[in-house]
């Protein structure tokens, strides 16, 4: 069963120029072993004008072809282009 983690202004890392959000898992709350974490959705209201290389927030990092394939497949399922 999935768990929801909500990141907001409380999670902004200090001295990051508001470009990094950090979530600290509770101590002893969960042990990650052979698990995967997925991003379901991102809402950046009124942020398009603030996304720039000057702020260092204009990149999305996806590691590996498997993750990219999973992301694309997920989007295709949402758009009803694939099963």
HELIX and SHEET records of a PDB file:
HELIX    1   1 UNK A    9  UNK A   11  5                                   3    
HELIX    2   2 UNK A   48  UNK A   50  5                                   3    
HELIX    3   3 UNK A   64  UNK A   78  1                                  15    
END                                                                             
